[in-house]
Amino acid sequence: MDNADLQGLTLSRFIAGYWRLLDWQMTPQQRLAFLESHLAMGISSCDHANIYGDYQCEAAFGEALRLKPALRDQLQLISKCGICLPGSQGHALPHYNTDASHIVAQVERSLTQLGTDYLDLLLIHRPDPLMDADEVAGAFEQLQHQGKVRYFGVSNFTPSQFDLLQSRLSLPLVTNQIEISPLNMAPLHDGTLDHLQMQRLRPMAWSCLGGGRLFHPEDPTARRIRAELQQIGEEIGAEGIDQVLYAWLLALPSQPLPILGTGKLERIRSAVAAQSLSLSREQWFRIWVAATGHNVP
């Protein structure tokens, strides 16, 4: 599997998403086996966030990694911060916090939870209307100078929000992690993917299967998309509609890196195999039409 270069940071073509790790109900030994299995498939990048699993997913991953710490050198560990949730952290209201002290404290916590000395990539999880770009830039540069984070990016940012933060940084933002699927095509048309392609940056793509909505039997849009994916899958010899969807995503010129949020190795193998599939332009646009409900203008 080809890897992706993001301004010097090398990530795997697909990324293992660990936001549902606790739902998989694995023992530490099973988590380690899962990690080793997707690493053997060429998926070396692991996506986390401090809030996942009520702030506990990173600790569960770290517990597994401590069983075989030598694996750390083969991995790229990604985390996100900036969202504050009620629950174990005691916040009364969900909100955002991109104060420098909060960013630094959350990175320190992620390092402890994951059992590592550094993050390969840190992202601001959501745009914060109270974000002081100079303050965030100072936190990023401090963390890089201390060797605690190697690269930085954002998640769910608009092009202008991305450019604002980049304007205050002496180091490059390397990606914008965004939701992309036939059920959320806004980034294809609102300038987000255009902006990344202009900067020669590759987005990380989350919720590529629409967060399960693709398989909802009562959703008319999902039904249209499923039917088209099924037909095209038969035409190109795909194993399932998820493979067709990944082939559709991989065809985008911004070259997104799909995040796979599954704990099932067979689904990961299927996604990786989608790299061998190719859609014609007409097939690609048939999925676009199914998603929008109308032909192109």
Sequence and secondary structure as in RCSB ss.txt:
>XXXX:A:sequence
MDNADLQGLTLSRFIAGYWRLLDWQMTPQQRLAFLESHLAMGISSCDHANIYGDYQCEAAFGEALRLKPALRDQL
QLISKCGICLPGSQGHALPHYNTDASHIVAQVERSLTQLGTDYLDLLLIHRPDPLMDADEVAGAFEQLQHQGKVR
YFGVSNFTPSQFDLLQSRLSLPLVTNQIEISPLNMAPLHDGTLDHLQMQRLRPMAWSCLGGGRLFHPEDPTARRI
RAELQQIGEEIGAEGIDQVLYAWLLALPSQPLPILGTGKLERIRSAVAAQSLSLSREQWFRIWVAATGHNVP
>XXXX:A:secstr
  EEEETTEEEESSEEE TTGGGG   HHHHHHHHHHHHHTT  EEE  TTHHHHTHHHHHHHHHTTSGGGGGG 
EEEEEE EE SSTT  SS EE   HHHHHHHHHHHHHHHT S EEEEEE S  TT  HHHHHHHHHHHHHTTSEE
EEEEES  HHHHHHHHHT SS EEEEEEE BTTB HHHHSSHHHHHHHTT   EEE TTGGGGGG TT HHHHHH
HHHHHHHHHHHT SSHHHHHHHHHHTSTT  EEEE  S HHHHHHHHHGGG    HHHHHHHHHHHHSS   
